Structures are given as structure tokens and as C-alpha cells.
């Protein structure tokens, strides 16, 4: 009887681990970007379909108003005119709530949407969620999504001081290739 209970426990545990692994799979270049519908810092809901026909810089970040996240957000803010000139929009996502996003955006004059993924469900669909059961945080990942809604580039190692510049360079190259 003990063996049966032990077997059941390990079977359930392995199923849980497999489900967590699947939820954390990264979308690959060329695949359709996972959809989302989340509120921004003003309570306005944004969905992937709203950005059809535009390049989308969808960046996940750990926490509002922390040094690395502030540096990354301010760099996107400062380079927003370059991105907009190429037909790109920027959206940040973290598991912080809309109120936290509103304070962060106001403090640093961030003119782009910061989406509140409080449950972490969207971050999980992008493989960008670190779920420690009692604590969830978005990983610092960025996805460049093409005008057709496909993943064009994935950034897993982000250096906050130069990430915006890196995205701009890659976007120029993708546009030049006609992607």
C-alpha cells in the first residue's frame, strides 16, 4: 500500500512539473505571439490584436521603480521617437498592479503603456514568469513582434543600459530585410 501511495505522489509531482515546464515555454521566432488582454496604468485594457500592422516591443520586467527596471524604461522612453519612426510601439509588462504602474510612469514620465499582469498568466505564456509559489516576478525578457503578430526576435539576456539601442538596431535590420 505504501508503494502505491508513493507512486501516486511521484506521478502527481511529475505531472505538476511537466505542466509548469509547458507553461514556461518560450515562443519561438516565426511563431504567432501569444495573445493578451491586460489593463495599463490608467485601467485601459490592451490586447495584442490592437497592434496588428505595427511592430511591437513587448518587454517584461521584474518590478516598478527598481534601478534596472527604471534604467530600461527610461531608455525606451528616450528612444521612443526612433522606434515610432520605424512603426514600432513599446509596451512594458510586469506582475505589479496598475496603481504601482501609474506611480512609476508618472515619476519617470513614461509615455507608453505598462500592463498589469497581476496573476502572471501572460508572462507565463511568454516563458517570462518566475513563479516561486509565494512570490511571482516577471523575468527581464523582450519580444519583438512583427506587424503580422509573429515573434521576430527574442531577448533573454538584457543589458538595461543598452537594450533599447539593441532593439532599434535589430528592428532596422529586420525592416531592411523586409521581414
C-alpha positions as CSV (number, residue, x, y, z in Angstrom):
1,X,0.0,0.0,0.0
2,X,2.9,2.4,0.8
3,X,4.4,1.8,-2.6
4,X,1.0,2.7,-4.3
5,X,0.8,5.9,-2.3
6,X,4.4,6.8,-3.0
7,X,3.9,6.0,-6.7
8,X,0.8,8.3,-6.8
9,X,2.7,11.1,-5.1
10,X,5.6,11.0,-7.6
11,X,3.2,10.6,-10.6
12,X,1.3,13.7,-9.4
13,X,4.5,15.6,-8.8
14,X,5.9,14.8,-12.3
15,X,2.6,15.9,-13.9
16,X,2.9,19.2,-12.0
17,X,6.5,19.7,-13.1
18,X,5.6,19.0,-16.7
19,X,2.7,21.5,-16.6
20,X,5.0,24.1,-15.2
21,X,7.6,23.5,-17.9
22,X,5.0,23.7,-20.6
23,X,3.6,27.0,-19.2
24,X,7.1,28.4,-19.2
25,X,8.0,27.6,-22.8
26,X,9.3,30.5,-24.8
27,X,7.5,31.3,-28.1
28,X,10.0,30.8,-30.9
29,X,10.9,33.2,-33.7
30,X,8.3,32.8,-36.5
31,X,5.5,31.6,-34.2
32,X,2.4,33.6,-33.5
33,X,2.8,35.8,-30.4
34,X,0.7,34.6,-27.5
35,X,-2.4,36.9,-27.1
36,X,-3.0,39.0,-24.1
37,X,-5.6,41.4,-22.7
38,X,-4.3,43.4,-19.7
39,X,-5.0,46.8,-18.1
40,X,-2.5,49.6,-18.2
41,X,-1.5,52.2,-15.6
42,X,-4.8,54.1,-16.4
43,X,-7.0,51.0,-16.3
44,X,-7.3,50.8,-20.2
45,X,-7.2,47.3,-21.5
46,X,-4.7,46.5,-24.2
47,X,-4.8,43.4,-26.4
48,X,-2.3,42.1,-28.9
49,X,-4.8,42.4,-31.7
50,X,-4.8,46.2,-31.3
51,X,-1.2,46.3,-32.5
52,X,-1.7,44.4,-35.8
53,X,0.1,46.2,-38.6
54,X,2.7,47.6,-36.2
55,X,6.0,46.4,-34.8
56,X,5.6,45.8,-31.1
57,X,8.4,45.9,-28.5
58,X,6.9,43.8,-25.7
59,X,9.2,43.9,-22.7
60,X,8.7,42.1,-19.4
61,X,10.4,43.5,-16.4
62,X,10.6,42.4,-12.7
63,X,9.5,45.4,-10.6
64,X,8.4,49.0,-10.9
65,X,10.8,51.7,-9.7
66,X,13.9,49.5,-9.2
67,X,17.2,50.5,-10.6
68,X,17.5,48.1,-13.6
69,X,13.8,48.4,-14.5
70,X,13.9,52.2,-14.3
71,X,17.0,52.3,-16.5
72,X,15.4,50.1,-19.1
73,X,12.1,52.0,-19.1
74,X,13.8,55.4,-19.3
75,X,15.9,54.2,-22.2
76,X,12.8,53.1,-24.1
77,X,11.2,56.5,-23.2
78,X,14.2,58.4,-24.5
79,X,14.3,56.3,-27.8
80,X,10.5,56.2,-28.3
81,X,10.7,58.7,-31.2
82,X,13.2,56.5,-33.1
83,X,11.0,53.4,-32.5
84,X,7.9,55.2,-33.5
85,X,9.6,56.5,-36.7
86,X,10.0,52.8,-37.7
87,X,6.4,52.0,-36.9
88,X,7.0,50.4,-33.5
89,X,5.2,50.7,-30.2
90,X,6.6,49.9,-26.8
91,X,4.7,48.1,-24.0
92,X,6.1,47.0,-20.7
93,X,4.6,44.2,-18.6
94,X,5.2,43.2,-15.0
95,X,3.2,41.5,-12.3
96,X,2.8,44.8,-10.4
97,X,-0.7,46.3,-10.3
98,X,-2.0,49.3,-12.2
99,X,-1.5,51.7,-9.3
100,X,2.1,50.8,-9.0
101,X,2.5,51.2,-12.8
102,X,0.8,54.6,-12.6
103,X,3.2,55.9,-9.9
104,X,6.2,54.6,-11.8
105,X,5.0,56.0,-15.2
106,X,4.3,59.4,-13.6
107,X,7.6,59.6,-11.7
108,X,9.6,58.9,-14.8
109,X,7.3,60.4,-17.5
110,X,6.9,57.1,-19.2
111,X,4.6,57.7,-22.3
112,X,3.9,54.1,-23.1
113,X,1.6,51.5,-21.6
114,X,2.7,49.5,-18.6
115,X,0.4,46.5,-18.4
116,X,-0.5,44.8,-15.1
117,X,-0.2,41.1,-15.3
118,X,-1.1,40.5,-11.6
119,X,-1.7,36.8,-12.0
120,X,1.4,36.3,-14.1
121,X,-0.6,34.4,-16.7
122,X,0.7,36.4,-19.7
123,X,4.3,36.3,-18.5
124,X,3.9,32.5,-18.2
125,X,2.6,32.2,-21.8
126,X,5.8,34.1,-22.9
127,X,8.0,31.9,-20.7
128,X,8.8,35.0,-18.7
129,X,7.5,34.2,-15.3
130,X,9.5,33.2,-12.3
131,X,6.9,31.5,-10.0
132,X,8.3,30.7,-6.6
133,X,4.7,29.8,-5.4
134,X,4.6,32.6,-2.7
135,X,6.2,35.1,-5.0
136,X,5.9,35.8,-8.7
137,X,8.1,38.1,-10.8
138,X,8.5,38.6,-14.5
139,X,11.8,37.8,-16.0
140,X,13.6,40.5,-17.9
141,X,12.7,39.2,-21.4
142,X,11.8,41.2,-24.5
143,X,9.9,40.1,-27.6
144,X,9.9,42.0,-30.8
145,X,6.7,41.2,-32.6
146,X,6.2,41.8,-36.3
147,X,3.2,43.6,-37.9
148,X,1.6,40.2,-38.6
149,X,1.7,39.2,-35.0
150,X,4.7,36.8,-35.2
151,X,7.7,36.7,-32.9
152,X,10.6,38.3,-34.9
153,X,13.2,38.4,-32.1
154,X,13.6,37.2,-28.5
155,X,15.9,38.8,-26.0
156,X,16.7,36.7,-22.9
157,X,19.9,38.4,-21.8
158,X,19.1,42.1,-21.5
159,X,21.6,44.7,-20.5
160,X,19.3,47.5,-19.4
161,X,21.8,50.3,-20.3
162,X,21.8,49.4,-24.0
163,X,18.7,47.3,-24.6
164,X,16.7,50.0,-26.3
165,X,19.6,50.6,-28.7
166,X,19.9,46.9,-29.4
167,X,16.2,46.7,-30.2
168,X,16.5,49.7,-32.5
169,X,19.4,48.1,-34.4
170,X,17.7,44.8,-34.8
171,X,14.4,46.5,-35.9
172,X,16.3,48.4,-38.6
173,X,17.9,45.2,-39.8
174,X,14.6,43.3,-39.9
175,X,12.9,46.2,-41.8
176,X,15.8,46.3,-44.3
177,X,15.3,42.6,-44.9
178,X,11.6,43.1,-45.5
179,X,10.6,40.9,-42.6
